[in-house]
Amino acid sequence: MSQVLSLSGTFSLALIEQSSIVTALSISVIFFLVLLILGLRKSYLLKKESEKLSQSFSSDTDEETKVYKDFTESHLYDNN
């Protein structure tokens, strides 16, 4: 009987404990959460900079203030 007890004691599989699984998942979740927060912050900053640049260039390229130029009188139409 002592051989059975010692056999069952040494035969136990080295399974991963639940606490180590929870720890590994927690570390993974925290890592990806930090990446998500950094990505959202970067996206917000790029959007803010894009809006600022589009406002600064909108005054230069306003379509309504351009004067229409007749392009049919060019050299391609033989109207020299």
Contacts in CASP RR format, 6 or more apart in sequence:
PFRMAT RR
TARGET T0000
AUTHOR 0000-0000-0000
METHOD contacts of the structure
MODEL  1
MSQVLSLSGTFSLALIEQSSIVTALSISVIFFLVLLILGLRKSYLLKKES
EKLSQSFSSDTDEETKVYKDFTESHLYDNN
72 79 0 8 1.000
73 79 0 8 1.000
END
